[in-house]
């Protein structure tokens, strides 16, 4: 079975073809320029594979994923220049007479981690996948299905208890100032310290401040959902950082509910090198095909 | 069809019999004393109704609702004296050879509001029901089902951005200090002002502080779930208070996602006089019967 995956990011598209065992047979990176050019290159890439049976897209957003909306399949009011109101799925449907699955980038990653967990014999019905990078978002799966009735979640924009040593930092979200994304996305390192996160050692106190906020985000997911596990991906995340997050999470939760072994609850992705969304796309493409 | 409802609260049990149209035919209040006495009186009440076909329980908690747990049907580690580790469903099963539905008090209320919304021709797949009273909790329905894989939600214990005029208040939650419940449950009025909430006019600034926190709770549910609506019940809530909550919610969300008409999104219960759980129980009893 030959399946297509498009992980549509704001800086690049990762296009891949693979099979129902989630094995990548070929892939390409396409720079995200204008919608016309980027989608044309995407179509040209997949046109090479005559045996393709379905394509799944995990896209940056916001996107419209309510099937009953006339804008289903669109990237909607994104601030990314040129991309607002782009009929992504429509363009693919024009080029391919194939089932097209459509979801958010973080939903795709969440789904990839969800199907991999099953392969690893973790019996779970629910999962949260956070990305903490240029932005902050999460995909959430409950009872095997994505969450979101009025639209997809936007968990990056919740408010948090401020760290006492960080009260002077206003946050960098243009919409909310000190929401989660405004406090912990990658660019906040430079806004706070003048240095990039990658150049700041984990012993620096700024990482404790970040962990305090990320732990609160994990607490929110825990107390609102009671998911089986919470996966953290994205450029800001590393195993040593998650160790700090777990410690703060434990303090903040104060054993109020049982989440099992914390080392298996707050975790790095099972799929390495940011590949979760591609795995998720292959799985979603199969599902779309079987509908 | 004759159905039983038990809304098991920490101070009283509301037991009712009714039908599949959610009409209450008879009801009684039983004071919550010891488990043995309270459950005996509950059993005695329902024994009067020979035609009873199913019973649903919406209970204070925490409770075990994972069907695969040996403690399914128990009230678990509640601080309420005498009630920890009480086999509630087991006691009912001993007395009645009937299907017994079992969920949390807030889930029962959420379900009542959910089925009533359908009767009111609101086409929704998701709903959040908050209670803000002696404690703070919420029941959450997504795709017609309750949320909670590792257990039921405990949304009262998330952390929040503190209001600048409330920074000196430590909060009253014995586990977390200034979590949501520690900041907005009924007893916080007395802790802050020495006066009960019912004696403080809505023009008092303390109500703005409360609304700021409750709005953040609504923001969390909105951004994590994107539910179709959020219902607020419990002793602290009134329509004039929700007006303040909506105003703060609008400020905090800053139009980041579309929730439709705010007056129809953040609302009082459709079922009056705290009756949502009884309606929910009747609906859950029917479902249990049809399983």
Interface residues (C-beta under 8 A of the other chain):
Chain A: X62 X124 X125 X126 X138 X140 X142 X143 X145 X147 X148 X149 X150 X151 X152 X153 X154 X155 X156 X157 X158 X159 X160 X161 X162 X175 X176 X178 X216 X219 X220 X221 X223 X224 X225 X226 X227 X228 X252 X253 X254 X256 X257 X258 X259 X260
Chain B: X62 X124 X125 X126 X138 X140 X142 X143 X145 X147 X148 X149 X150 X151 X152 X153 X154 X155 X156 X157 X158 X159 X160 X161 X162 X175 X176 X178 X216 X219 X220 X221 X223 X224 X225 X226 X227 X228 X252 X253 X254 X256 X257 X258 X259 X260
